[in-house]
Amino acid sequence: MYLSTGRLTILIVLLSYACAGRVLWRIRERVREARNQKAKQYVMRNALRGNRPRGHTKEGLLHQPLDHFDSNREDTFPQKFFVNDQYWDRPDGPVFLYIGGEGPLSEIDVLAGHHVDMAEEHSALLVALEHRFYGDSINPEGLETENLSDLSSQQALADLVTFHRHISDRYSLSDKNTWISFGGSYAGALSAWLRGKFPHLIYGAVASSAPVQAKLDFSTFNKVVGLSLMDKEVGGSEKCVSDVWEAFAAVEAALIGGNESQVWKDFSCCEDPSSLDDQIELISSLADLIAGTVEYNEIEGTMSIDELCVLMTNQSEKYEEEIEAYDRLVKLVEIYREVEGLPCLLASHEHELEELMDTSDDVVASGRRQWYYQSCTEFGFFQTCEDSSCPFSRMLTLRAATELCTQLFGIPEEKLPGNVAFTNMYYGGDHPQTHRVLYVNV
């Protein structure tokens, strides 16, 4: 399908499932929290007006098998779900199933959103299920590597089937109750796959921004970033892309030229550089700042593409004198650190490994370790910059991204293409053999 440049900045929002670095993941978490807070305010305002009272929502736990496909195993994990029956036309009204993805589920997911508006319109029972091993639905044994083998999209679909049976029993549902599934990003793919694999349970599916075609090398992500920065309709320009490229070229030249200490000082890095991996980590963090701006353009609390390009093309009134592209990138990092309240910029590969290997509750809650595992075992979506259209540094290679699969989980890099190929064969890739699925992509 052809996309005009005016629509490319919309497309980047669809790529949020890409295997991102910690800076981009941090930006996403902040945006997600801001969206949740905004949704909560919306719900509270409506509650004060007598609409959508929260008393109609119920939270529960369903004890699911850790492995649906091995009858010899009896171990389970607690899976969180929510129900909102405020709009339901009992007993034969439809059921809208909201599918959780690579992050925590909350009560807001059955109180606000387009699917909730549609549930009100169609008198539907709203139910939502958190994805296994994310949020509060964690394996009791923890998320050490040996306990992650039960984390997969296939097991997640089986969870949804069991949940379907649980809700049907609990609310005495019958064949008269039409089920429609909803999901966005990775959960959007799950929505489509659920309909494809279990059409006797799910009548139709809405798959928003659904990455149904797994890709190991996801160079498209940074290609769209570059094209979005050129889009005049949102404040971009060819000069903006050119100056971004110039800034990254200057950083790379300084690193290659042996000026690592000065670069680390300029960007206020937390540690001194000690390896090529640290240099790649810094480049990745800088690229994440640009990509995060494009992905969340004009969303409350983030810089817009227009503001970014004003800064990177030296058109800001704050800087009357001409400053080099490199120094403008330094200014961007200063702004990011101020917004995030960070004393310095993390750029240590060792620290990145430690963070992704950490299985303590406060780190696991973000879901980043779990999603990296699924990226290695099923989907890929590694953001690279080896394509000529990428506006960043060629140091961001597929090898640099995929070697973490071995370091973190002991998964050989040569196995990754086969893992991605199996996913596409199993679900049908971008040619699924299914119908009554609404793909909302742009």
Secondary structure, DSSP 8 states (H G I E B T S, - for coil): ----HHHHHHHGGGGTTSB--HHHHHHHHHHHHHHHHHHHHHHHHHHHTTSS-GGGEEEEEEEEES-TT-TT---EEEEEEEEE-TT--TTT--EEEEE--SS---GGGGTSSHHHHHHHHHT-EEEEE--TTSTT---TT-SSGGG-TT-SHHHHHHHHHHHHHHHHHHTT--TTS-EEEEEETHHHHHHHHHHHH-TTT-SEEEEET---S-EEE-THHHHHHHHHHT-GGGT--HHHHHHHHHHHHHHHHHHHTT-HHHHHHHTTBSS---SHHHHHHHHHHHHHHHHHHHHTTT-TTS--HHHHHHHHTT--TT--S---HHHHHHHHHHHHHHHHT-SSB---HHHHHHHHH--SHHHHTT-HHHHHHHIIIIIEEE----STT-SS-TT--HHHHHHHHHHHH---GGGHHHHHHHHHHHH-TTS-S--SEEEE--
